[in-house]
Amino acid sequence: MAEVLVTGGSGLIGWRVVEQLLEQGHGVVVFDLVPDGENLAPFRDDVEVVAGDVTDLTALLRTAKRQGTERIVHLAASIAFASAAGPARAVADNVISSANVFETALALDVAGVSWASTIAVNETRPDYRGEEVPEDYRGSPTQAYGISKLACEVIAGSYRDSTGLAAIGLRPPTAYGIGRLTGGVGLFNKAVFEVAHGRPGRIPSWDPLPAQPIYNRDMAALFIAAAFAGPQPQAVFNTPVLRSYTAAEICEVLQGLRPGAEVEPEPYPAVIPAPPIGDGSRAREVLGFEPHFTLEQGLAEMLDHFEGQPG
């Protein structure tokens, strides 16, 4: 068993990472700027929660050293809406914080780091025809979020090449699930919340291009697998999904789970441009990862959960 530091460990994916690490018998410390007490409530007696800023290298290093950190899962970040509103802050929250994580891992001889990039490092262009693209597909972001994450990928590759650091970046696509109703993915989750309470839901859409939804339980499992994978010749991996869905197809799944539900597609805001469809075969082959939760299973669990919450 290992001591694992999880930055952003109370977020949408982070709390599922914490949940699964504890189930596997690992020790966990959560390092989060504003810890979400509701997400972490089931584990309050089993984890140490440190309120800290990952841009503060001294605080991060002190926490990791005290824990005896052996693995790091780095999820703390400025997400799309916040990055668009404050591009300078996005550079600090995403680029500087990731460099601090890598420096901490080197200083403490951490055996493995997984960290969150994004499928938004790529955007579609007029010549894109809907094909699956590999990790080396041209990086062409136009928004602050994607640009900052692309910079992180370059920095991670530099650390790997110059120091041998075992750091693996993962590109989550539409990672949905219980745990957040804000931000880009929050638009998806909020639509499910509304359907659970008998109100109209609006599924964000890149019509006619599909999305690649992956349940946060599965996404968490991939981050853990990457943190424990050891050194790899590649620094970045797309996320495997069971299949792609158009927004209309997602609406149909929701209506099948809640007959009579009023749910329809709605275009994504401009700050979340359409990404290409990522080819996840590298993660399948190298990390041995395969998602388990179908869209129907993930949405059913969310609907049941949200029905028990105040509307």
C-alpha positions as CSV (number, residue, x, y, z in Angstrom):
1,M,0.0,0.0,0.0
2,A,1.1,3.6,-0.7
3,E,0.8,7.1,0.7
4,V,-1.0,9.1,-2.0
5,L,-1.4,12.9,-2.2
6,V,-4.4,14.0,-4.2
7,T,-4.5,17.7,-5.2
8,G,-8.1,18.9,-6.0
9,G,-9.2,15.8,-4.1
10,S,-12.6,17.1,-3.3
11,G,-13.6,17.8,-6.9
12,L,-15.8,15.9,-9.3
13,I,-13.1,13.3,-10.1
14,G,-11.0,13.8,-7.0
15,W,-13.4,12.6,-4.5
16,R,-13.9,9.4,-6.5
17,V,-10.1,9.0,-6.6
18,V,-10.1,9.3,-2.8
19,E,-12.9,6.8,-2.5
20,Q,-11.2,4.2,-4.6
21,L,-7.7,4.7,-3.0
22,L,-9.2,4.1,0.4
23,E,-11.0,1.0,-0.8
24,Q,-7.7,-0.3,-2.0
25,G,-6.1,0.3,1.4
26,H,-3.9,3.3,0.5
27,G,-3.2,6.3,2.8
28,V,-4.6,9.5,1.4
29,V,-4.0,13.2,2.0
30,V,-6.2,15.7,0.1
31,F,-4.6,19.1,-0.8
32,D,-7.3,21.5,-2.0
33,L,-7.7,25.2,-2.2
34,V,-11.3,25.1,-1.0
35,P,-12.2,21.6,0.1
36,D,-15.7,20.5,-0.7
37,G,-16.9,19.1,2.7
38,E,-20.0,17.5,1.1
39,N,-18.0,15.4,-1.4
40,L,-15.5,14.3,1.3
41,A,-18.1,13.8,4.1
42,P,-18.1,9.9,3.7
43,F,-14.3,9.9,4.3
44,R,-13.8,12.6,7.0
45,D,-12.4,10.1,9.5
46,D,-10.1,8.4,7.0
47,V,-8.3,11.2,5.2
48,E,-6.3,14.2,6.1
49,V,-7.6,17.3,4.3
50,V,-5.2,20.2,3.9
51,A,-6.6,23.6,2.6
52,G,-3.8,24.8,0.4
53,D,-2.9,26.4,-2.9
54,V,-0.8,24.2,-5.3
55,T,0.8,27.4,-6.6
56,D,2.5,27.6,-3.2
57,L,5.4,25.2,-3.7
58,T,6.6,25.4,0.0
59,A,3.2,24.4,1.3
60,L,2.8,21.6,-1.2
61,L,6.3,20.3,-0.5
62,R,5.8,20.5,3.3
63,T,2.5,18.5,3.1
64,A,3.9,15.9,0.8
65,K,7.1,15.4,2.9
66,R,5.0,15.1,6.1
67,Q,2.9,12.5,4.6
68,G,5.8,10.5,3.1
69,T,4.1,10.8,-0.3
70,E,4.8,7.9,-2.7
71,R,2.3,8.7,-5.4
72,I,0.6,11.9,-6.5
73,V,-2.7,12.4,-8.4
74,H,-2.8,16.0,-9.5
75,L,-6.3,17.3,-10.3
76,A,-6.3,20.8,-8.9
77,A,-6.9,23.3,-11.8
78,S,-8.7,26.3,-13.1
79,I,-11.4,24.9,-15.4
80,A,-12.8,26.3,-18.6
81,F,-15.2,29.0,-17.4
82,A,-12.8,30.3,-14.7
83,S,-9.8,30.2,-17.2
84,A,-11.8,32.3,-19.7
85,A,-12.7,34.9,-17.1
86,G,-9.1,35.0,-15.7
87,P,-6.5,33.9,-18.2
88,A,-3.6,35.0,-16.0
89,R,-4.9,33.0,-13.1
90,A,-5.3,30.0,-15.4
91,V,-1.6,30.1,-16.1
92,A,-0.9,30.1,-12.3
93,D,-3.5,27.5,-11.4
94,N,-2.7,25.1,-14.3
95,V,0.9,25.7,-15.5
96,I,2.7,26.8,-12.3
97,S,0.8,24.4,-10.1
98,S,1.6,21.4,-12.3
99,A,5.3,22.4,-12.4
100,N,5.2,22.6,-8.6
101,V,3.8,19.1,-8.4
102,F,6.6,17.8,-10.7
103,E,9.2,19.6,-8.6
104,T,7.7,18.1,-5.4
105,A,7.8,14.6,-7.0
106,L,11.4,15.0,-7.9
107,A,12.4,16.4,-4.5
108,L,10.8,13.5,-2.6
109,D,11.6,10.8,-5.1
110,V,7.9,10.1,-5.7
111,A,7.4,6.9,-7.7
112,G,4.6,8.1,-9.9
113,V,2.4,11.1,-10.8
114,S,-0.8,11.3,-12.8
115,W,-2.2,14.6,-13.7
116,A,-5.2,16.1,-15.5
117,S,-4.7,17.5,-19.0
118,T,-7.8,17.8,-21.1
119,I,-9.2,16.9,-24.5
120,A,-9.5,20.6,-25.0
121,V,-5.8,20.8,-25.9
122,N,-7.2,20.0,-29.4
123,E,-10.0,21.7,-31.2
124,T,-11.7,20.9,-34.4
125,R,-11.0,22.7,-37.6
126,P,-13.0,23.0,-40.8
127,D,-11.1,20.0,-42.3
128,Y,-12.0,17.7,-39.4
129,R,-14.3,14.8,-40.5
130,G,-15.1,13.1,-37.2
131,E,-12.4,10.5,-37.2
132,E,-10.7,9.3,-34.0
133,V,-7.4,11.1,-33.4
134,P,-4.3,9.9,-31.5
135,E,-2.4,11.8,-28.8
136,D,0.0,13.5,-31.3
137,Y,-2.9,15.1,-33.2
138,R,-2.1,18.8,-33.7
139,G,-2.5,20.8,-30.5
140,S,-4.5,23.8,-31.6
141,P,-6.4,25.4,-28.6
142,T,-7.8,28.9,-28.9
143,Q,-9.1,29.2,-25.3
144,A,-7.1,29.9,-22.2
145,Y,-8.0,26.6,-20.6
146,G,-6.8,24.4,-23.5
147,I,-3.7,26.6,-24.0
148,S,-2.6,26.3,-20.4
149,K,-3.1,22.6,-20.4
150,L,-1.1,22.2,-23.6
151,A,1.7,24.1,-21.8
152,C,1.5,21.6,-19.0
153,E,1.9,18.8,-21.5
154,V,5.0,20.3,-22.9
155,I,6.4,20.9,-19.4
156,A,5.6,17.3,-18.3
157,G,7.4,16.0,-21.3
158,S,10.4,18.1,-20.5
159,Y,10.5,16.7,-17.0
160,R,10.2,13.2,-18.3
161,D,13.0,13.6,-20.9
162,S,15.4,15.5,-18.6
163,T,14.9,13.7,-15.3
164,G,13.0,10.5,-16.0
165,L,10.1,11.6,-13.9
166,A,7.2,9.1,-14.1
167,A,4.5,11.6,-14.8
168,I,1.5,10.7,-16.9
169,G,-1.0,13.3,-18.2
170,L,-4.6,12.2,-19.0
171,R,-7.0,14.0,-21.3
172,P,-10.5,13.6,-19.8
173,P,-13.3,14.2,-22.3
174,T,-16.8,14.6,-20.9
175,A,-16.2,13.3,-17.4
176,Y,-19.6,13.5,-15.7
177,G,-21.0,12.3,-12.4
178,I,-22.1,13.2,-8.9
179,G,-20.0,15.9,-7.3
180,R,-20.3,19.1,-9.2
181,L,-23.0,21.2,-10.8
182,T,-20.8,24.1,-12.0
183,G,-18.4,24.6,-14.9
184,G,-18.5,23.0,-18.3
185,V,-19.2,19.4,-17.1
186,G,-21.5,21.0,-14.5
187,L,-23.8,21.9,-17.5
188,F,-24.2,18.2,-18.2
189,N,-24.6,17.2,-14.5
190,K,-27.1,20.0,-13.9
191,A,-29.3,18.8,-16.8
192,V,-29.4,15.3,-15.1
193,F,-30.2,17.1,-11.8
194,E,-33.1,18.9,-13.4
195,V,-34.5,15.7,-15.0
196,A,-34.3,14.0,-11.6
197,H,-36.6,16.7,-10.2
198,G,-39.1,16.6,-13.0
199,R,-37.9,19.8,-14.7
200,P,-36.7,20.4,-18.3
201,G,-33.0,19.5,-18.8
202,R,-30.6,20.8,-21.4
203,I,-27.8,18.6,-22.5
204,P,-24.8,20.6,-23.8
205,S,-24.1,19.8,-27.5
206,W,-21.4,20.1,-30.1
207,D,-23.9,19.1,-32.8
208,P,-23.2,17.4,-35.2
209,L,-20.1,16.2,-33.4
210,P,-20.6,13.7,-30.6
211,A,-19.2,13.8,-27.0
212,Q,-17.2,11.0,-25.3
213,P,-18.9,10.7,-21.9
214,I,-17.0,8.8,-19.1
215,Y,-18.4,8.4,-15.6
216,N,-16.3,9.9,-12.8
217,R,-15.9,6.5,-11.2
218,D,-14.1,5.3,-14.3
219,M,-12.1,8.4,-14.8
220,A,-10.9,8.1,-11.2
221,A,-9.8,4.5,-11.8
222,L,-7.8,5.6,-14.8
223,F,-6.0,8.3,-12.8
224,I,-5.1,5.8,-10.2
225,A,-3.8,3.3,-12.8
226,A,-1.6,6.0,-14.3
227,A,-0.2,7.0,-10.9
228,F,0.9,3.5,-10.3
229,A,2.0,2.6,-13.8
230,G,5.7,3.7,-13.4
231,P,7.8,5.3,-16.1
232,Q,6.4,5.1,-19.6
233,P,7.8,6.2,-23.0
234,Q,4.7,8.5,-23.5
235,A,3.8,11.5,-21.3
236,V,0.2,11.9,-22.4
237,F,-2.8,9.6,-22.9
238,N,-6.3,10.1,-24.3
239,T,-9.1,8.6,-22.3
240,P,-10.8,5.4,-23.5
241,V,-14.6,5.5,-23.5
242,L,-17.1,2.8,-24.2
243,R,-18.6,4.8,-27.1
244,S,-19.4,8.3,-28.3
245,Y,-22.9,9.9,-28.1
246,T,-24.5,12.8,-29.8
247,A,-26.4,15.1,-27.4
248,A,-29.7,13.8,-28.9
249,E,-28.6,10.2,-28.1
250,I,-27.9,11.2,-24.5
251,C,-31.3,12.8,-24.3
252,E,-32.8,9.5,-25.5
253,V,-31.0,7.6,-22.8
254,L,-32.3,10.0,-20.1
255,Q,-35.8,9.7,-21.5
256,G,-35.5,5.9,-21.4
257,L,-34.5,6.1,-17.7
258,R,-37.2,8.7,-16.9
259,P,-40.1,8.3,-19.4
260,G,-41.8,11.6,-20.1
261,A,-38.7,13.6,-19.2
262,E,-38.4,16.9,-21.1
263,V,-34.8,17.0,-22.2
264,E,-33.2,18.4,-25.3
265,P,-29.8,19.5,-26.7
266,E,-28.4,23.0,-26.2
267,P,-25.2,24.4,-27.7
268,Y,-22.1,24.6,-25.5
269,P,-20.9,28.1,-24.6
270,A,-18.2,29.5,-26.9
271,V,-15.5,29.0,-24.2
272,I,-15.9,25.3,-24.6
273,P,-15.2,24.6,-28.3
274,A,-15.7,21.2,-29.9
275,P,-12.8,18.8,-29.5
276,P,-12.1,16.0,-31.9
277,I,-12.9,12.4,-31.0
278,G,-9.9,11.0,-29.1
279,D,-8.5,7.5,-29.8
280,G,-8.0,5.9,-26.4
281,S,-6.2,2.8,-27.6
282,R,-2.8,3.8,-26.1
283,A,-4.3,3.8,-22.6
284,R,-6.0,0.5,-23.2
285,E,-2.7,-1.1,-24.3
286,V,-0.2,0.6,-22.0
287,L,-2.2,1.2,-18.8
288,G,-4.5,-1.8,-19.2
289,F,-7.5,0.4,-18.6
290,E,-11.1,-0.3,-19.8
291,P,-14.1,1.7,-18.6
292,H,-16.8,-0.3,-16.9
293,F,-19.8,2.0,-16.5
294,T,-22.2,2.4,-19.4
295,L,-23.9,5.8,-19.9
296,E,-27.1,4.2,-18.7
297,Q,-25.5,3.0,-15.5
298,G,-23.9,6.3,-14.7
299,L,-27.0,8.4,-15.4
300,A,-29.2,6.0,-13.5
301,E,-27.0,6.3,-10.4
302,M,-27.0,10.1,-10.8
303,L,-30.8,10.3,-11.1
304,D,-31.3,8.1,-8.0
305,H,-28.8,10.3,-6.1
306,F,-30.3,13.6,-7.2
307,E,-33.8,12.5,-6.4
308,G,-32.8,12.3,-2.8
309,Q,-31.5,15.8,-2.7
310,P,-33.5,19.1,-2.3
311,G,-34.7,20.3,-5.6
